[in-house]
Amino acid sequence: MDFHLHGGSPSSTSSSSSHHRQNPPTNTNSASNGHHSSDPMHSWWESISRARSRIHLLSSLLPSPPHLDPLSSLADTDRPARSLLLSSPAYSSLSAALSSPSSGHADDPLCRWLYETYLSSDPDLRLVVLSALPLLAAAYLRRIHHPAAESPPSLAGFEAVLLALYSSEAKSRNGKAVTVCIPDLSQPSLYHAPRNPSPNSNPSGTSIGILSPPLEPQMAVKSTKRACIVGVALDCYYKQISQMPRWSKLDFCNFAAVWAGVDCPCTSDFDGKPVDFIDKNERRWSGNGFGDDDEIRVESDEIDRVVERVRDLEIENGDSAQIGEQEDLRIPLPWELLQPVLRILGHCLLGPLNADEVKDAASVAVRRLYARASHDLVPQAILATRSLIQLDKGMREAANAAAANGSGSNVNTPSKAKKPEILLVSK
């Protein structure tokens, strides 16, 4: 699918018409002299005008939320792109449109809007597209792996947006792999390792870990490259996750739990069902094929509270996939796709500024992914999900201990050491 459009595109026509209706003309003399590019006021007004035109075009594609102001009212704010990003009604309208059975085809105007908006130079507009990525990825993966009984519709619109994100990330990496330096465990500490090692000091190259290999250019979404393309798009989402609104993170956690599968017997161990009690406060993950040293013990009361709170979560308009309402909609989770999913869940689980509902949804998603990895026998996924479970358990225990002691301080904030007292002795 080709979304590359030129000056005669319908979107540019509508954008220019709305621009002339709402925005005053700029100084044509400075533009003709070529000095407007260095004028910060002109650049600011140009960014505002571009964001307003994109919002007006989006409001014509999406139905207005009932009993609320139309989406076009967001264009009248001082920062229209940021207002669109932080608008829950706008996100709900996007969710309803992307989850529609008729969405995602080659001529879908909403996919065209997402594609063109992400290619713009406005960082806030690009964040709007990234905030809708969990909705788009969930709809795309569900229809790919669970097509309807009738002939599945074309998903070229979804794939065009995913390829735009993939191409942007491939260009930013410039053909290089994403690597991480692994400390030399033969040294007593990190400070004993040489800062500038000689080229021949480590000829095998074992101290360099490859997180992601170099990205090859992709002109279409092939079945063999689908997981890699979607995973790279989720990497783009993860890089800006601190800017993502709460409802976008919450949706992603719910979708990740659905992707892991909901009918696994091991999942019931974390849903509060009495299976293989060790004592009244702890339960054992049974049937996972590991020995006693590999057992994970989770406080049953804590898990019950987490699951109960997640079940009470409600997304506006009810368009998002809720845990427990879906049948078996699990999808293949190769490492290229699971790795960015776990990174995002790690932020949602451990980020100190995340809402409790986001942390609870991430907690359930990680536990279901652990059950999935245990059955699929994927060692790296088992280690990653198990580590997140232990970190989540430790943070919740610390929070409960702080609450029991009456301390209102944040458990994520390190406590400052007290200054030593000075005793003044008079002679």
N, C-alpha and C positions, 0 to 999 in steps of 0.2 A: 504494500500500500504506500502511496506517495502523497504526503500532505504538504509538499513544498509548493507554496503558492506565491504568486507575484502580485503586482500592483492592482490587478483587476479582480481580486478575490472578493466574494461577498462580505467577508468579515471586515476587510479593510474599507469597503464602501460604507458599511453601517457604522464603522468606527469613526470614519472621517465626518459623516453626517452628524453623529452625536457630538463630535468634537466642536463643529461649527455652531451647533445649537447652544452649547453650554459654556464654551470657553471663549474668552475675548481674544482677538487677534494680537499676535506679538509684534514686536518692532521689526518690520521687514528690512529696514536699512541695516541693522546690525547683522541680520541673517545674510543679506546680500554681500556684506563686507567680509563674512566669514569669521566674525568675532563672537558669535553666539555660543560656540562650542566651549569657550573659556569662561563664559558668564555663569556663575553658580546659580543665580536666580532663574536664568532661562532653563538650565538643566533640571532644576527642581520643578519648575512649572511643566516642563515636557514630561517628566516622570508622572506627575499628578494627572496630566491629560491622558497619558497612555493608560494609567490604571482606571480612570473613569470610563474610558471608552471600552475597556475589557469588561468592566462590571456591567455596563449597560447592555453589552452584547450577551453576557451570561444571563442577565435577568430576562432577556427575551427568549432564552432557551429553556429556562427552568420555571416551573410554576411557582407563584408567589406563596410563601407560607401562610396558612390560614390565621386570621386574627392578628397578624403582625404586619409591620411595614414591609413594602416590597424591597427586593434586593437592590433595586436601583437607588434606594435612599442611602446605601453605603457609599455611593460615589460622592455624596455631598460632605463627607468628613474631611478632616485635615490630612489624614493618611488613609486613603481609600483602600489600597491594597492590604494594609495591615488590618483594617476593619473587616475586610472580607475574610482574611485568615482567621480572625478571632470571633467570627459570627457563627454561633451554633445553628440558627435557622438556615443559613446558607449551606452549611455542611449537611444538614438533614435533607435539604433539597437535592444536593449532589448525591447523597446516598440513595435517595429514592430513584433518581434518574439512572444511576449506574447499576442498580440492582434490577432494573426493569428488564424483562426478557428480550425486548427489542433493542437494547443498547449494545454497543461494541461493534456494530457492523461498519462496513467501509465508509458509508456516508453519514455516520453518526455525527451530528453537529457538535455535541458535547465533547466527543473525543477530539474533534478538530479544534475546539476551543482549548482543551487541555494541551494539545500538541503545540499550537501556536503560542500559548501563554508561556509554556516552559522555555521556548526558544527566545523569549524576550530577554532584554537585559536587566529588567527590574528584579532585584533579589526577592522582594516581598511577593511579587506575582509568582515567581518560581516556587516559593514556599507554599502558596495556595495549592499548586499542582501536587507537590509532595505530600501535603496533608491528606489529599484524596487518594494517595497511592494504595493504602490498605483496602479501600473499597474496590478500586479497580483490580488489584491483584487477586482479591478474593473472588470477585465475579468471574475473572478470566480463568483462574485455576479450577474453579468449580465447574464451569461449562466445558473446559478441556477434558477433565478427568471424569466428570459425571454428566455427559450430554443427555439431553431430553430424549424421549422416545422417538419423536419425529426428527427429521434431518436437522442437525445443529446449524444455527445461523453462522454467518461469517463473523470472525472476531478480529478482523483486520484493523478496526479502530483502536481496540485495546492494544494490539501489538505495535501499532505505530507509536503510541505514547511510550510504551516500554522500550522500544528501540531508540526513541529520542533520549531517554534517560541513560540507556546503555552507551550510546554514542558520545554523549556528553562526558560520562565518566571515563570512557576509553580515551577520549581526547585529553582529559586532564591528567591521566596517568602517563601519557606519551609513550606507550609501548613498554612500560616498565612494570615489573611485578611488585606487589605489595609485600614487603618483607619485615621481619622483626628480628632483632638481635637476641640470641639465646645466651644467657650467661654461662661462662665456663665453670662447670661444677667441680672441676679439679682444683680450682683456686679456693683459698679459705674464705674470701669474700669478694664482693664486686670491686673493692678498692685495690685488690691485689692484681687485677687484670690490667694489662697495659692499655693506656688510652689510645695510642696510635700503634697498633700491632703491625709488624712487618708483613709484607705480602706472603712470605713463605712460612709464617707462623702457624697457619691453619690451612693447609692445601686442600683438605677434604671439604671445607666449607660447611662443616656441621654446626657452626655457631650462627648460621643465618637460617631462619625459618620463613617459609613462603606462605603467607596468608592467602594470597590470591595470585595466580599466574598472570602473565601478560594477556591483555584482552585483544582478541582478534576482531577486526571489523565484521559486522554482521549486517546484511541487507534484508534479511527476513528471519522470522522466528521459526527455526527448524526444531523438530522434536528432540533432536540430540543436544540442542543448545538452549532449549527453553528454560531449564532450571538455572543455567548460568545467567541468562539475560534477566530473568525475574530477580535472581539473587543480587546482581549488580544494581538493579533499580532499587532494591531494598537497602543496599549499601548507601545509595544517595539519600534515602530517607533517614538512615541512621546518622549520617554526618550532620544533619540538621535537626536531630530529634529534640534537642533542647528548645527549639523554636516551635515544635509541633504542639497544637492545642490538646487539651486533656481528652476530648472525645475521639480524636484520631488515634491516640495511643491505646485507649480503651478498646476501640474496635479492633485494632491489630491483635491485642492479647486474646480477644474472643475468637477471632478468626484462627489464630495459631492453635488454640485448643481444639477447634473443629478439625483443622488439618491433621492433628495428631490422632484423631479417632476418639469416639466416645463410648464404644462398646467393649473395650478391653477389660477383662476381669481384674487386671492389676489396678486399673484406675479406681475401682471401688474401694481399694485399701485407703485411698486418700479422700474418699467422699463420705467418711464417717460410718461405713458399714462394719459391723463387728467381724473381723477376719483375723484369726490367729493372734489373740491377745497375749502379750507378754505380762503386763500388769495393767492396772486400771488407768494408768496415765500414758502408756506407750503401746504401740503396735508395730508389728514387723511387716515389712514388704515381703510377702510370701509368693512363691512360685516364680521368682525371677531367675532362677538357675544359678545363684551365687551362693557362696559359703557363708559361714557365720561372720567372717571378717568383713564381708561386703554388704551386710545388712544395713539398711537405713531405717532408723527409728525416728518416728515423727509423733509429736504429741497429738493425741486424737482430739482433745478439746480444741486445740488451736486450729487444726485442719477443719473441724466442724464449723468453727466460726468463719473461717475464710470462705468455705464453700457456700455457707448460708448467705454471706454478704454478697458473693458474686451472683447468686441466684436472684438477689433482690435488685441487681443493677438493671436500669431501664434506660435505653437510648431513645431520644425523641423520635416520634413517628414509628418506632418499632421496626425500622427497616434493617437494622444490623442483625447479624447472626448471633443469637443468644445461646449460651452454653446450655445444653440439655434439651433444646428445641429441635435440634437437627438429628437426622438419622446418621448412618455411617457415611460421612463425607470426607473420610481421610484421603489424602493425596500422597503420591510418592514424595519423599523428603530426602533427596540426595544431599551430600555435604555442601555442594555449591549453593543450595537453597537454605539448608538448615543453619549454616554458619551465620549468615546475616540475621536470620530469625532469632537465634539465641542472643546475638548482640543487642538487638532491640529489646528483647524480653529482659535481658540483664539490666538495661537502663531503667525500664519500667518497674522492675522489681526492687532495685537498689537506689534509684535516684532520690535524693533527700527531699526534693521539691515536688515529687509526684503525689497526686491525691491517693488516699487510701484505697479507693475503688480500683484505681489503676494497678496498684501493688497487689491487691487481692486477685484481680483477673490474671495478672502475670504469674502469680504463685500457682494458680490452678493450671495454667497453660504449661508451665515448666514441668509440673508433676506428670501431666499427661504425655508430654514429650519424652519424659524419662521412661514411662511405661512403654511407649512406642519404640524407643531406642533399645530397651531391654529385650523386647521380642524380636526386633530386627537385628540384634547383636551387632550394633555399631559402637565400637569402643570409644571413639572420640566423642560421640554424642552422649554416651552414658556418663563419661567423666565430666563433660561440660554441664549437663543438666543436673547431675548429682551435686556438683560444686555449687550451683545456683540454689539448689534446695537447702544445702547446709548453710549458705550465707543468709538465705531468707529466714531459716529457723533461728540462727544466731541473732539476727537483728530484731526479730519479734520477741525473743526471750529477753534481750536487752531493753526493749521498749516496755515490756511487761514489768520487768524489775524496776525500771525507772518510775513507772506509774505507781507501783506498789510502795516505793519509797517516797512518793510525793514530790518527785523531782520533775519539773516541767521543762528541763533542758532537752535539746534535740540529741538523740543518741549518735547522730552522724557528726556532730560538732565536737571536736576534741576539747577536752577540758583544759583550761589554762592552769599551769602550775602556780601554786601560791608562793608569794614572796616570803622569804624567811623573816621571822620576827627579829627585831633588833632590841635588845635589852639595854637600856641606859642605866648605868650604875653611877650614882653620885658619890663622890669621894668627900 
